[in-house]
Amino acid sequence: MAKRFNEEQSVGDVLKQFMQDNRLQAGMDKIDVRDAWKNLMGNGVNNYTREIMLKGTTLYVELTSSVLREELSLGKSKIVSMLNEELKREVVKDIVLR
């Protein structure tokens, strides 16, 4: 049975508590990282992106262009910081480009 709260809470606080109680944050992080990648990288990179997968704190990105993979590998740390800034917390610590 659900726990009742005597004090008033905002809907956002209730949702955060629900996600924490049911351990849903990891699944939401996977979705949020995909959306952040698509927003930050733009159509040029997204056209060559085959798969985006978050395992733990490592983001695996499969690309169809070896040239683009080399270009992005030079700026991995900047991409990590941009993704975390977009997500407003530290979710990604490393990127593996395939």
N, C-alpha and C positions, 0 to 999 in steps of 0.2 A: 504494500500500500504506500502511496506517495506521502512524503513528509510535508506537513503543513507549516507555514511560516506565519508567525503572529505579526510581524512587522511588514510593511509594504516594501516591495522591491520593484525595480524596473524590469521590463521584459528582457533587456540585454543581460542583466545580472542573473536572471533566472535561466536564460539559455546557456550562459557560461557555466553555471553550476550544473546544469543538466549534462552538458558536454563533458565536464570534468568527472561527474559521477559515473557516466557510462563509457568513459575512455574513448571518446569520439574525435579528439583533437588530432590524432595521427592521420586519420582518414581525411579530415578537413584540410590538413596541411598538404596532402598530396594533390588535392583539387586546387587549392590556393596557389601552389607553386606552378602548376601547369598554366593557370590563368595569368600569373605574374610574368612567366616566361613569354607567353604570347603577347602580352601588352608591352613589355620592355624591348623585345627583340624586333618587333615589326614584321611586316609581310615578307621582306627579303629573306630573313633567317627562317621564318616559319614555313616558307615554301620548301626548304631543305631539311626541316625537322621531321623525323619519322616518329620518334617516341620520346616521351618525357616521363621519367619514373623517379620517385623519391623513396629511397630506402634508408631509414634512420635519418642521418643528417647529410647524406651524400645524394646529390642529384645526378642521375644518369641521363644523358641526352644522346640519342642516336640521330646522326646526321647523314644525309645522302651525298654530301659533297666533302671530299677530303680537303679541298682548298679552304672551305669555310671552317672546317674543324681545326685546321692549323691556325687560322686567323683568330678564332675564338679562344684557342688554348693560350694565346699570348696575353689575354685579358681576363683570365679566370677569376682572379681575386677581385677585380672590379665588378664582374658579373655577380659574384657572390654577394658583395656589398650592396649592389643595386637591387638584387632580389630580396635581401633581408630588409632593406629600406622600404621597398614596396609592400612587404608583408608586415612591417612595423614591429618585427621581433626576429631573433636569430633562429631561423629554421634550417638554412643551408650552411654547411661549413666547407664542403668540397664539391667540385663538379668533375664528373668523368665524361669526356666527350668520346663517343664511339663513331 
